[in-house]
Amino acid sequence: MRRTKLTRTATLLLISLTSLSAVRLSEIDKPKVGKAPTYAALSPDGRWLFVTNYASNEISVIDTADNRKKEDFYAGLEPVGVAVAPAGDKVFVTNLGSGLVKVIDTSTYEILDDIKVGDMPSNIAVSPGGSEAFVTNFGRGAIGRIDVIDISSHRVMGEVIVGVRPLAVAVSALGDLLFVVCGGSNELYIIETASRRVIKQLPVGLGPDALALSPDGNTLYVSNSGSDDISVVDLLDFKEVRRVSVGSKPFSIAVSEDGLVFVVETGDNMLSVFSADFEEITSVKVGKHPIDIILSPDDRFAYITAEEDNRVFVYEIE
């Protein structure tokens, strides 16, 4: 069931008031990982951080209890996207170079399966119910594709054609909608998961690279690295309601439960924090060429991969 406008307005007001308080980011660690760390994903309990290392073909596992690296293991050719099954027993990793998704056991780090998907799979997201995974495939032409994988059988169950160079994907909390941004065609695609049908196609900023949902699920934030701004999309009316200028090349984005918006600005090597109504609260320098940001389940810590440092920077949020 969709929320009403009244619920959305009340929620945003509460979030805005909560977010007005000061926020401090303190760097507490920066563990070394493999070469060219790209994306990361947390285990459901928040204990283990899995980091794909594009240039060394491996995943680094960080114990978030002490921020020390526990293990490096082989993850296929050019691993990029990573997602953990809701049960925490499997990790799904896209291999950009081989067109595969590797399924890896989180207890033994053994490869359980190779799933053949589209051309140049870039990212992956798992449905909240844990039954399906959605893979974005760059392709090599004017058409991108989303593959739908059954998590239990590891089979591709269907596909959805989207725009040019789909990179980021997110699933609604109810699992009924899929959101995909296409960096080559500057569009947001909204897909009904049950029918695997595109129900809306929206223009956003230039070079959209990432997206994140608000806590109430009524707003989607899209980071546009080509136009240095954030598109704010109303999911009740399926329209862009605002575009906010930020720093240079915003590449990834995350939203805390109290509505704070965290933006990694790759061009500036910055992490910036905004209130729900996009007033900047604070910003800090973070590594060389930061890529991805993951918030801990309790929103106390932020983990940022830094591609040229071969590290993950850990910040405490106070």
C-alpha positions in Angstrom: 0.0 0.0 0.0 1.3 3.5 -0.9 1.6 6.1 1.8 -0.6 9.2 1.6 0.7 12.7 1.0 -0.2 13.6 4.6 2.0 10.8 6.0 4.9 11.8 3.7 4.6 15.5 4.7 4.5 14.6 8.4 7.5 12.2 8.1 9.6 14.7 6.2 8.8 17.4 8.7 9.9 15.2 11.6 13.1 14.1 9.7 14.0 17.8 8.9 13.6 18.8 12.6 15.7 15.8 13.7 18.4 16.5 11.1 19.0 20.1 12.1 21.2 19.1 15.0 25.0 19.2 14.5 26.7 16.1 13.1 30.4 15.3 13.5 32.4 12.9 11.4 35.5 11.4 13.0 37.9 9.2 11.1 38.7 6.2 13.4 40.4 3.8 11.0 41.4 3.1 7.4 42.2 -0.6 7.0 44.2 -1.7 3.9 42.3 -3.9 1.4 43.1 -5.1 -2.1 43.8 -3.1 -5.3 41.2 -0.6 -6.5 38.4 -1.2 -3.9 35.1 -0.3 -5.5 31.8 -1.3 -3.9 31.0 -2.8 -0.5 28.2 -4.6 1.4 27.6 -5.4 5.0 26.4 -8.7 6.4 22.8 -8.5 7.8 24.1 -8.2 11.4 26.6 -5.5 10.4 29.6 -7.6 11.6 31.3 -8.2 8.3 32.1 -5.8 5.5 32.7 -7.3 2.0 34.7 -5.1 -0.3 35.3 -5.8 -4.0 38.8 -5.0 -5.3 38.5 -4.5 -9.0 42.2 -4.6 -9.9 43.2 -7.6 -7.7 40.2 -9.8 -8.5 39.4 -10.4 -4.9 37.1 -9.5 -2.0 38.4 -8.2 1.3 36.5 -9.1 4.5 36.7 -6.5 7.3 35.6 -7.3 10.8 33.7 -4.2 11.9 34.2 -5.0 15.6 37.8 -3.9 15.3 38.0 -2.7 11.6 40.7 -5.2 10.8 40.9 -7.2 7.6 40.1 -10.8 8.3 40.5 -12.3 4.8 41.1 -11.8 1.1 39.6 -14.3 -1.3 39.3 -14.7 -5.1 36.1 -13.2 -6.5 36.4 -13.6 -10.3 37.6 -11.3 -13.1 37.1 -7.6 -12.3 34.6 -7.9 -9.4 32.5 -4.7 -9.0 29.1 -5.0 -7.4 28.4 -7.0 -4.3 25.3 -8.0 -2.3 24.8 -10.3 0.7 21.8 -12.6 0.9 19.4 -11.6 3.8 20.2 -14.9 5.5 23.9 -13.9 5.5 25.0 -17.2 4.0 25.9 -16.1 0.5 27.6 -13.2 -1.3 26.7 -12.4 -4.9 29.5 -10.6 -6.9 29.3 -9.2 -10.4 32.4 -9.9 -12.6 32.6 -7.1 -15.1 35.2 -8.8 -17.3 33.6 -12.2 -17.6 29.9 -11.5 -17.7 29.3 -13.6 -14.6 27.8 -13.4 -11.1 29.7 -15.5 -8.6 27.9 -17.0 -5.7 30.2 -17.4 -2.7 29.8 -19.1 0.7 30.4 -16.6 3.5 31.6 -19.2 5.9 34.2 -20.9 3.7 34.7 -18.3 0.9 34.3 -21.1 -1.6 32.6 -20.3 -5.0 29.3 -22.1 -5.1 28.2 -21.2 -8.5 28.8 -19.1 -11.6 25.7 -17.4 -13.1 25.9 -16.2 -16.7 24.3 -12.8 -17.1 24.4 -9.9 -19.6 27.4 -8.1 -21.0 29.5 -6.2 -18.4 27.5 -6.8 -15.2 28.2 -3.8 -13.0 26.1 -3.9 -9.9 23.6 -6.0 -7.9 20.9 -5.7 -5.3 18.9 -8.3 -3.4 15.2 -8.0 -2.7 14.2 -7.5 1.0 12.5 -10.8 1.1 15.6 -12.5 -0.2 14.1 -14.4 -3.1 15.6 -12.4 -6.0 18.7 -10.5 -7.0 18.8 -7.8 -9.7 21.9 -7.3 -11.8 22.6 -4.2 -13.9 24.5 -5.0 -17.2 26.3 -2.1 -18.9 26.2 -3.8 -22.3 28.2 -2.5 -25.2 25.7 -0.5 -27.1 22.6 1.7 -26.7 20.7 -0.9 -24.6 21.2 -1.9 -21.0 19.7 -4.9 -19.3 18.6 -6.0 -15.8 18.8 -9.7 -15.1 16.6 -11.2 -12.4 18.2 -14.1 -10.5 16.4 -16.6 -8.3 18.6 -16.6 -5.1 17.8 -20.3 -4.2 18.4 -21.9 -7.6 20.9 -19.4 -8.9 19.0 -19.3 -12.2 18.3 -16.2 -14.4 14.4 -16.0 -14.3 13.9 -13.0 -16.5 15.3 -9.7 -17.8 14.2 -6.1 -18.3 15.5 -3.8 -21.0 16.5 -0.3 -19.8 18.6 2.6 -21.0 22.3 3.1 -21.7 24.8 2.0 -19.1 22.7 1.1 -16.1 24.9 1.2 -13.1 23.0 1.5 -9.8 20.0 -0.4 -8.6 17.8 -0.3 -5.5 14.7 -2.2 -4.3 11.8 -0.7 -2.4 11.2 -1.9 1.2 8.2 -3.9 0.1 10.1 -5.4 -2.8 7.4 -4.3 -5.3 9.5 -1.7 -7.1 12.9 -1.6 -8.6 14.8 1.6 -9.3 17.6 1.8 -11.9 19.7 4.7 -13.1 21.3 4.7 -16.5 24.5 6.9 -16.7 24.6 6.9 -20.5 21.0 8.1 -21.1 20.6 10.2 -17.9 17.4 8.4 -16.9 15.8 6.8 -13.9 13.8 3.6 -14.7 11.1 2.5 -12.3 10.2 -1.2 -12.7 7.4 -3.3 -11.2 9.1 -6.4 -9.9 6.1 -8.7 -10.2 5.5 -8.1 -13.9 9.1 -7.0 -14.7 7.6 -4.1 -16.5 8.9 -0.5 -16.8 6.2 1.7 -15.4 8.0 5.0 -15.5 11.0 6.5 -17.2 12.3 9.9 -15.8 15.1 12.2 -16.9 17.5 13.1 -14.1 20.8 14.9 -14.0 23.9 14.1 -16.2 25.7 10.9 -15.5 23.6 9.4 -12.7 25.7 6.9 -10.8 23.9 6.0 -7.5 20.6 6.2 -5.7 19.2 5.8 -2.2 15.7 5.7 -0.7 14.4 7.9 2.2 13.5 6.1 5.4 9.7 6.3 4.6 10.3 5.0 1.1 8.5 8.0 -0.5 11.6 9.9 -1.8 14.5 8.7 -4.0 17.8 10.5 -4.2 19.9 10.2 -7.3 23.5 11.4 -7.5 24.5 12.9 -10.8 28.3 13.0 -11.3 28.1 14.7 -14.7 26.2 17.7 -13.5 27.4 17.8 -9.9 24.0 17.6 -8.3 21.4 15.4 -6.6 17.9 14.7 -8.1 15.2 14.4 -5.6 12.4 12.2 -6.9 8.9 12.0 -5.4 7.8 8.4 -5.5 4.2 9.1 -4.8 3.9 11.1 -8.1 6.9 9.6 -9.9 8.5 12.9 -10.7 11.7 14.9 -10.0 10.7 17.7 -7.6 14.1 19.2 -7.0 17.7 19.2 -8.2 20.4 20.3 -5.7 23.9 21.3 -6.5 26.6 19.6 -4.4 30.4 19.1 -4.7 32.4 17.8 -7.7 31.3 14.4 -9.2 29.0 13.0 -6.5 29.3 9.3 -7.1 27.5 7.5 -4.2 24.9 8.3 -1.7 23.4 6.9 1.5 20.5 8.0 3.8 20.4 7.3 7.5 17.2 6.4 9.4 16.9 9.9 10.7 17.0 11.3 7.2 20.6 12.6 6.9 21.9 12.3 3.4 25.5 11.3 3.0 27.1 12.1 -0.4 30.6 10.9 -1.6 32.0 13.6 -3.9 34.7 11.7 -5.9 36.0 14.8 -7.7 36.6 16.7 -4.4 37.6 13.6 -2.4 34.9 14.7 0.1 32.2 13.2 2.2 29.4 15.7 2.8 26.3 15.4 5.0 23.0 17.2 4.3 19.8 17.5 6.2 16.6 16.1 4.6 15.9 19.5 3.0 19.5 19.6 1.7 21.1 22.1 4.0 24.8 21.1 4.3 25.7 20.1 7.8 29.3 19.1 7.6 31.9 17.7 5.2 35.3 16.0 5.5 38.2 15.0 3.2 38.2 11.2 2.6 41.0 9.4 0.8 41.9 9.5 -2.9 39.1 8.9 -5.3 36.4 7.6 -2.9 33.8 5.5 -4.5 31.2 3.8 -2.3 29.6 4.5 1.1 27.9 2.1 3.4 26.3 3.0 6.7 26.2 0.6 9.7 22.8 -0.8 10.7 22.7 1.6 13.7 24.0 4.6 11.6 26.9 5.0 14.0 29.6 4.4 11.4 30.2 5.1 7.7 32.5 3.0 5.5 33.9 4.6 2.4 36.0 2.8 -0.2 39.0 4.8 -1.6 40.1 3.4 -5.0 43.5 5.0 -5.2 44.4 4.5 -1.5 43.5 0.8 -1.5 41.8 1.4 1.8 38.4 1.6 3.5 38.0 4.8 5.5 35.9 4.3 8.7 34.1 7.3 10.2 32.2 7.5 13.5 29.0 9.6 13.1 28.3 11.7 16.2 
